[in-house]
């Protein structure tokens, strides 16, 4: 499963940080990889996610493989992406 999400303006505030992404990703069995700024990293490792150096407006590609991949991708997208009414959280590419 693969999706792209644009990081929204909440990024960097408490609850919307690399550690949050890693914590949420670690709750899934699937392998989760994040891609941004020319780098692929393990989505379950906070330091790796931090190394992406994303900021609001950056597009992040979320890849997951495993038995709970759809839920994993959706959960990570919800941390990174917009939550306004009517806004799409992620756009699916596969």
Secondary structure by P-SEA (a helix, b strand, c coil): cccccccccccccccccaaaaaaaaaacccbbbbbccccccccccaaaaaaccccccbbbbbbbbccaaaaaaaaaaaaccccccccccccccc
